[in-house]
């Protein structure tokens, strides 16, 4: 496969107004069901295809960069986009507006949970939403894949990454392994050979200098927490301990958002004794069935433990590291692309990211596409997205309505 030309420069203005950023990410935070893969797909649709704020290559670079730092990937991608379009104010506005709707919805559900002792049932809504989400993610994979898979080498690497993910290899190993392979291949094919260690030193320094120190401190903290997990007695509850517990988790959590469950259980159930197993599972369930980042599970837990102040403190704690990491690493992304070796690393990470996204989509599809209605919704949504470019927000809302109607019809 020969190299495809890069996307043309974006025709959009140099900067975007804060109001426009706020409107877009408030909308996405309200309708972005389906987890990080779906969130990324919706952002690509809005930011690349509709508004032309970023080229596909720029979007992929920011996506690859989010996979190299801890925290919620889709939230960090929103923060990157905000910074790229409106500087530091845009960084804060885009991230906060993407988080706020989900946090408010989860807070209301936490209030209902405490008052009525059960999680509200939304089976019909999500029966209709899931097939649409599969189509949205597939459409994004198609567009991003055409940009990322620029050479035969990257195609082979992508297939290998899909196989590795399907076999259960850890996400970090796949991402960093893909980046390392592309860096080594770049060195082998370089006209002026260099030492691999010398070739990679600049990349490693750029990628790790800004995040290594806080990550190491947080990693030491989580190690201490794991060592104390066997303490049976509940620790005294306080808002500061709650904040630091969630800030620590947000600072060290790599990989899928669903890894969050293991971290929460180790700290809140085993070490601190603040939650029961059932409360934790209910909190994660609410995070799954609401729009926006899964990390708003922290909002639910914070409300259970400390009411509204607890919800605010836990939410700020778990998302704050994402803003810090993006602020530190974001300015490096254009510099990395200008470096041939760092660009090769990003190419590898981008392809691996899409491979992980593809495997998640396959797994979600096996669970979501049950019955003729679900399959028909997916096919219809794919046609409307690819052929007629219908906004994904309308498809999500339409799927939710059809799901509710179908559930009521079957009663």
Buried (B, 14 or more C-beta within 10 A) or exposed (E): EEEEEEBEEBEEEEEBEBEBBBEBBBBBBBBBBBBBBBBBBBBBBBBBBEBBBBBBBBBBBBBBBBBBBBBBBBBBBBBBBBBBBBEEEBBBBBBBBBBBBBBBBBBEBBBBBEEEEEBEEBEBBBBBBBBBBBBBBBBBBEBBBEBBBBEEBBBBBBEBBBEBBEEEEBBEEBBBBBBBBBBBBBBEEEEEEEEBEEBBEBBBEBBBEBBEEBBEEBBEBBEEBBEEEEEEEEEEEEBEBBBBBBBBBBBBBBBBBBBBBEBBBBBBBBBBBBBEEEBBBBBBBBBBBBBBBBBBBBBBBBBBBBEEEBBBBBBBBBBBBBBBBBBBBBEBBEEBBEBEBBBBBBBBBBBBBBBBBBBBBBEBBEEBBEEEBBBEBBEBBBEBBBEEEBBBBEBBBBBBBBBBEBBEEEE
